[in-house]
Amino acid sequence: MAVFSVLLVTASPPGQASEATGAFVKIDGREALLRSVEMFLNRENVKQIQICFTPEAMEEAKRKYAAHLGFSGVKVLSGGPRWIDQIGSASGKIAAECTHVIVHDAARVAVPYTDLEGLMEVAEKQEAVALASPVRSALVEVDEGGGAMAIHPARRFMELLGTQVFLRKRFEQMATSKQEPHASQLHLLKGSGLNIRVGGAGEAGLVKAMLNLLPKAKVKGPSNPFEEAQW
């Protein structure tokens, strides 16, 4: 059975503008990064959660989130400014019992629990798995000035959804070398289109709406009429 360590990154993922981080944006009263942490709590197969802040954001992050993260058992790391630099900060810091490492973009909170469960299941058969969603419209390639250069059919592209899982050995290789995995090394698992990334405060309402549309996890009820009354 796979045992997971989770690394939440606050730096922008590859291909995203470096200033477009939404990990600190509040979604319905709570920062995206705290909501992301909560997605991985109380899972039997998750034995470790770590979150990485850039060095310049570290002091403020400790002041604002130390109590919450400490209560949840989340370890805090420092690294950046790039996504791969934050992965590198976890090199040698994965708990001994963990067989796999999940890397999650802390600015993505609208992730269906079914997508996470599917990702963990497939991870037992693949060295590197990433959630991805089909692109629904044709894409226009533009030059640096915004001029149209070419139109590409939607069927040739998928959007990475900010959550990847790696076999521990594969993660350690990536963290040590600080070399991003080539696309051909990723096994793509279809994820929900509701999983959008918050890039700024103006998108908080849209992300909240997506959260309200997510499927709800089934809560196991008491197995007998007396169980509910136990203290």
C-alpha positions as a Markdown table, in Angstrom:
| # | Residue | x | y | z |
|---|---|---|---|---|
| 1 | Met | 0.0 | 0.0 | 0.0 |
| 2 | Ala | 1.3 | 3.4 | -0.9 |
| 3 | Val | 2.1 | 5.9 | 1.9 |
| 4 | Phe | 2.1 | 9.6 | 0.9 |
| 5 | Ser | 4.0 | 12.7 | 1.9 |
| 6 | Val | 2.4 | 15.9 | 0.6 |
| 7 | Leu | 4.4 | 19.0 | -0.4 |
| 8 | Leu | 2.4 | 22.2 | -0.9 |
| 9 | Val | 4.2 | 24.8 | -3.0 |
| 10 | Thr | 3.3 | 28.5 | -2.9 |
| 11 | Ala | 5.5 | 29.4 | -5.9 |
| 12 | Ser | 3.9 | 29.6 | -9.3 |
| 13 | Pro | 4.1 | 26.4 | -11.3 |
| 14 | Pro | 6.0 | 26.1 | -14.6 |
| 15 | Gly | 4.5 | 28.2 | -17.4 |
| 16 | Gln | 2.7 | 30.5 | -14.9 |
| 17 | Ala | 3.7 | 34.2 | -14.5 |
| 18 | Ser | 5.9 | 34.4 | -11.4 |
| 19 | Glu | 3.8 | 37.1 | -9.8 |
| 20 | Ala | 0.5 | 35.3 | -10.3 |
| 21 | Thr | 0.4 | 33.4 | -7.1 |
| 22 | Gly | -2.9 | 32.9 | -5.4 |
| 23 | Ala | -1.9 | 30.8 | -2.4 |
| 24 | Phe | -2.4 | 33.8 | 0.0 |
| 25 | Val | -5.8 | 34.9 | -1.5 |
| 26 | Lys | -8.7 | 34.4 | 0.9 |
| 27 | Ile | -11.5 | 32.1 | -0.4 |
| 28 | Asp | -14.7 | 32.7 | 1.6 |
| 29 | Gly | -12.6 | 33.9 | 4.6 |
| 30 | Arg | -9.7 | 31.4 | 4.6 |
| 31 | Glu | -6.5 | 31.6 | 2.6 |
| 32 | Ala | -6.2 | 29.2 | -0.3 |
| 33 | Leu | -3.1 | 27.6 | 1.2 |
| 34 | Leu | -5.0 | 26.7 | 4.4 |
| 35 | Arg | -7.8 | 25.2 | 2.4 |
| 36 | Ser | -5.2 | 23.2 | 0.4 |
| 37 | Val | -3.7 | 21.8 | 3.6 |
| 38 | Glu | -7.2 | 20.7 | 4.7 |
| 39 | Met | -7.7 | 18.6 | 1.6 |
| 40 | Phe | -4.9 | 16.2 | 2.8 |
| 41 | Leu | -5.7 | 16.1 | 6.5 |
| 42 | Asn | -7.3 | 13.0 | 8.1 |
| 43 | Arg | -6.3 | 10.6 | 5.3 |
| 44 | Glu | -4.9 | 7.3 | 6.6 |
| 45 | Asn | -2.4 | 7.0 | 3.7 |
| 46 | Val | -1.0 | 10.6 | 4.2 |
| 47 | Lys | 1.7 | 10.5 | 6.9 |
| 48 | Gln | 3.4 | 13.9 | 6.3 |
| 49 | Ile | 2.4 | 17.3 | 5.1 |
| 50 | Gln | 4.9 | 20.1 | 4.3 |
| 51 | Ile | 4.4 | 23.5 | 2.9 |
| 52 | Cys | 7.1 | 25.7 | 1.3 |
| 53 | Phe | 7.2 | 29.5 | 1.3 |
| 54 | Thr | 9.6 | 31.8 | -0.5 |
| 55 | Pro | 12.4 | 33.2 | 1.8 |
| 56 | Glu | 10.9 | 36.7 | 1.5 |
| 57 | Ala | 7.5 | 35.5 | 2.6 |
| 58 | Met | 8.7 | 33.2 | 5.4 |
| 59 | Glu | 8.5 | 35.7 | 8.3 |
| 60 | Glu | 5.0 | 36.8 | 7.5 |
| 61 | Ala | 3.9 | 33.3 | 6.9 |
| 62 | Lys | 5.1 | 32.2 | 10.3 |
| 63 | Arg | 3.3 | 35.1 | 11.9 |
| 64 | Lys | 0.0 | 34.5 | 10.2 |
| 65 | Tyr | -0.1 | 30.7 | 9.9 |
| 66 | Ala | 2.3 | 29.1 | 12.4 |
| 67 | Ala | -0.4 | 28.3 | 15.0 |
| 68 | His | -2.8 | 26.8 | 12.4 |
| 69 | Leu | -0.1 | 24.8 | 10.6 |
| 70 | Gly | 1.5 | 23.6 | 13.9 |
| 71 | Phe | -1.8 | 22.4 | 15.2 |
| 72 | Ser | -2.4 | 20.4 | 12.0 |
| 73 | Gly | 1.1 | 18.9 | 12.2 |
| 74 | Val | 2.3 | 20.7 | 9.0 |
| 75 | Lys | 6.0 | 21.3 | 8.7 |
| 76 | Val | 7.2 | 24.6 | 7.1 |
| 77 | Leu | 10.0 | 24.9 | 4.6 |
| 78 | Ser | 11.7 | 27.8 | 2.8 |
| 79 | Gly | 12.7 | 27.8 | -0.8 |
| 80 | Gly | 12.2 | 29.6 | -4.1 |
| 81 | Pro | 11.6 | 31.6 | -6.1 |
| 82 | Arg | 10.8 | 28.9 | -8.6 |
| 83 | Trp | 8.5 | 25.9 | -8.3 |
| 84 | Ile | 11.4 | 23.5 | -8.7 |
| 85 | Asp | 13.4 | 25.4 | -6.1 |
| 86 | Gln | 10.6 | 24.7 | -3.6 |
| 87 | Ile | 10.6 | 21.1 | -4.5 |
| 88 | Gly | 14.4 | 21.1 | -3.9 |
| 89 | Ser | 13.8 | 22.4 | -0.4 |
| 90 | Ala | 12.2 | 19.0 | 0.5 |
| 91 | Ser | 15.2 | 17.0 | -0.6 |
| 92 | Gly | 16.1 | 14.6 | 2.2 |
| 93 | Lys | 13.1 | 15.7 | 4.3 |
| 94 | Ile | 10.6 | 13.1 | 3.3 |
| 95 | Ala | 9.4 | 10.9 | 6.2 |
| 96 | Ala | 11.0 | 7.5 | 6.2 |
| 97 | Glu | 7.7 | 5.6 | 5.9 |
| 98 | Cys | 6.5 | 7.4 | 2.8 |
| 99 | Thr | 6.7 | 5.7 | -0.5 |
| 100 | His | 5.3 | 8.5 | -2.7 |
| 101 | Val | 5.3 | 12.3 | -2.7 |
| 102 | Ile | 2.4 | 14.5 | -3.8 |
| 103 | Val | 3.3 | 17.9 | -5.0 |
| 104 | His | 0.3 | 20.3 | -4.9 |
| 105 | Asp | -0.1 | 23.9 | -6.0 |
| 106 | Ala | -1.4 | 25.7 | -2.9 |
| 107 | Ala | -3.4 | 28.1 | -5.1 |
| 108 | Arg | -5.7 | 25.3 | -6.2 |
| 109 | Val | -8.4 | 24.4 | -3.7 |
| 110 | Ala | -11.3 | 23.3 | -5.9 |
| 111 | Val | -10.0 | 19.7 | -6.2 |
| 112 | Pro | -12.7 | 17.0 | -6.0 |
| 113 | Tyr | -11.9 | 14.3 | -3.4 |
| 114 | Thr | -12.5 | 11.7 | -6.1 |
| 115 | Asp | -9.6 | 13.2 | -8.2 |
| 116 | Leu | -7.2 | 12.9 | -5.2 |
| 117 | Glu | -8.3 | 9.4 | -4.5 |
| 118 | Gly | -7.9 | 8.5 | -8.2 |
| 119 | Leu | -4.4 | 10.1 | -8.3 |
| 120 | Met | -3.3 | 8.1 | -5.2 |
| 121 | Glu | -4.6 | 4.8 | -6.7 |
| 122 | Val | -2.9 | 5.3 | -10.0 |
| 123 | Ala | 0.4 | 6.3 | -8.3 |
| 124 | Glu | 0.8 | 2.7 | -7.2 |
| 125 | Lys | 1.3 | 1.7 | -10.8 |
| 126 | Gln | 3.2 | 4.8 | -12.2 |
| 127 | Glu | 6.3 | 6.6 | -11.3 |
| 128 | Ala | 4.9 | 10.1 | -12.0 |
| 129 | Val | 1.2 | 11.0 | -12.4 |
| 130 | Ala | -0.4 | 14.4 | -13.0 |
| 131 | Leu | -4.0 | 15.6 | -13.0 |
| 132 | Ala | -4.9 | 17.2 | -16.3 |
| 133 | Ser | -8.1 | 18.5 | -17.9 |
| 134 | Pro | -9.0 | 18.6 | -21.6 |
| 135 | Val | -8.8 | 22.0 | -23.3 |
| 136 | Arg | -12.3 | 22.8 | -24.6 |
| 137 | Ser | -11.5 | 25.5 | -27.2 |
| 138 | Ala | -8.9 | 26.0 | -29.9 |
| 139 | Leu | -5.7 | 27.8 | -28.7 |
| 140 | Val | -4.2 | 30.8 | -30.4 |
| 141 | Glu | -0.4 | 31.0 | -30.3 |
| 142 | Val | 0.8 | 34.6 | -30.0 |
| 143 | Asp | 4.1 | 36.5 | -30.2 |
| 144 | Glu | 5.5 | 38.7 | -27.5 |
| 145 | Gly | 3.4 | 41.6 | -28.7 |
| 146 | Gly | 0.2 | 39.6 | -28.6 |
| 147 | Gly | -0.1 | 39.1 | -32.3 |
| 148 | Ala | -1.7 | 35.9 | -33.5 |
| 149 | Met | 0.7 | 33.4 | -35.1 |
| 150 | Ala | -1.1 | 30.1 | -35.2 |
| 151 | Ile | -4.3 | 28.3 | -34.2 |
| 152 | His | -3.9 | 24.9 | -32.5 |
| 153 | Pro | -6.8 | 22.4 | -32.1 |
| 154 | Ala | -8.0 | 21.8 | -28.6 |
| 155 | Arg | -7.6 | 18.0 | -28.9 |
| 156 | Arg | -3.8 | 18.4 | -28.9 |
| 157 | Phe | -3.6 | 20.0 | -25.5 |
| 158 | Met | -4.5 | 19.4 | -21.9 |
| 159 | Glu | -4.3 | 21.7 | -18.9 |
| 160 | Leu | -2.1 | 20.6 | -16.0 |
| 161 | Leu | -4.2 | 21.0 | -12.8 |
| 162 | Gly | -1.4 | 21.6 | -10.3 |
| 163 | Thr | -1.3 | 18.2 | -8.5 |
| 164 | Gln | 1.4 | 15.6 | -9.3 |
| 165 | Val | 2.5 | 12.5 | -7.4 |
| 166 | Phe | 5.9 | 10.8 | -7.7 |
| 167 | Leu | 7.5 | 7.6 | -6.5 |
| 168 | Arg | 9.8 | 8.6 | -3.7 |
| 169 | Lys | 12.9 | 7.7 | -5.5 |
| 170 | Arg | 11.8 | 9.7 | -8.6 |
| 171 | Phe | 10.9 | 12.7 | -6.4 |
| 172 | Glu | 14.3 | 12.7 | -4.7 |
| 173 | Gln | 16.1 | 12.6 | -8.0 |
| 174 | Met | 14.0 | 15.6 | -9.2 |
| 175 | Ala | 14.5 | 17.5 | -5.9 |
| 176 | Thr | 18.3 | 16.9 | -5.9 |
| 177 | Ser | 18.9 | 17.8 | -9.5 |
| 178 | Lys | 16.3 | 20.6 | -9.7 |
| 179 | Gln | 15.3 | 19.4 | -13.1 |
| 180 | Glu | 11.6 | 19.6 | -14.0 |
| 181 | Pro | 10.2 | 16.3 | -15.3 |
| 182 | His | 9.8 | 16.2 | -19.1 |
| 183 | Ala | 6.1 | 15.9 | -20.2 |
| 184 | Ser | 6.8 | 12.5 | -21.6 |
| 185 | Gln | 7.6 | 11.2 | -18.1 |
| 186 | Leu | 4.2 | 12.1 | -16.8 |
| 187 | His | 1.2 | 9.7 | -16.8 |
| 188 | Leu | -1.9 | 12.0 | -17.2 |
| 189 | Leu | -5.0 | 11.3 | -15.2 |
| 190 | Lys | -8.1 | 13.2 | -16.3 |
| 191 | Gly | -9.3 | 15.6 | -13.6 |
| 192 | Ser | -12.2 | 17.9 | -13.1 |
| 193 | Gly | -12.6 | 21.2 | -15.0 |
| 194 | Leu | -13.8 | 22.7 | -11.8 |
| 195 | Asn | -10.2 | 22.7 | -10.5 |
| 196 | Ile | -9.2 | 26.3 | -11.4 |
| 197 | Arg | -6.2 | 28.2 | -10.0 |
| 198 | Val | -6.8 | 31.4 | -8.1 |
| 199 | Gly | -4.4 | 34.0 | -9.4 |
| 200 | Gly | -5.6 | 37.0 | -7.5 |
| 201 | Ala | -8.3 | 38.4 | -5.2 |
| 202 | Gly | -10.5 | 39.1 | -8.1 |
| 203 | Glu | -10.9 | 35.4 | -8.8 |
| 204 | Ala | -11.8 | 34.4 | -5.2 |
| 205 | Gly | -15.6 | 34.5 | -5.9 |
| 206 | Leu | -15.2 | 32.3 | -9.0 |
| 207 | Val | -13.2 | 29.7 | -7.0 |
| 208 | Lys | -15.8 | 29.8 | -4.2 |
| 209 | Ala | -18.5 | 29.0 | -6.8 |
| 210 | Met | -16.4 | 26.0 | -8.0 |
| 211 | Leu | -16.0 | 24.8 | -4.4 |
| 212 | Asn | -19.8 | 24.8 | -4.0 |
| 213 | Leu | -20.1 | 22.6 | -7.1 |
| 214 | Leu | -17.7 | 19.9 | -6.0 |
| 215 | Pro | -19.0 | 16.4 | -5.2 |
| 216 | Lys | -19.4 | 15.9 | -1.4 |
| 217 | Ala | -17.6 | 13.0 | 0.2 |
| 218 | Lys | -19.9 | 10.5 | 1.7 |
| 219 | Val | -19.9 | 10.5 | 5.5 |
| 220 | Lys | -20.1 | 7.0 | 7.1 |
| 221 | Gly | -23.0 | 6.9 | 9.5 |
| 222 | Pro | -23.2 | 4.9 | 12.8 |
| 223 | Ser | -23.3 | 1.2 | 12.3 |
| 224 | Asn | -25.9 | 0.8 | 15.1 |
| 225 | Pro | -28.3 | 3.1 | 17.0 |
| 226 | Phe | -26.1 | 3.1 | 20.1 |
| 227 | Glu | -22.9 | 4.1 | 18.4 |
| 228 | Glu | -24.0 | 7.6 | 17.8 |
| 229 | Ala | -24.5 | 8.2 | 21.6 |
| 230 | Gln | -21.0 | 7.1 | 22.6 |
| 231 | Trp | -18.6 | 9.7 | 24.0 |
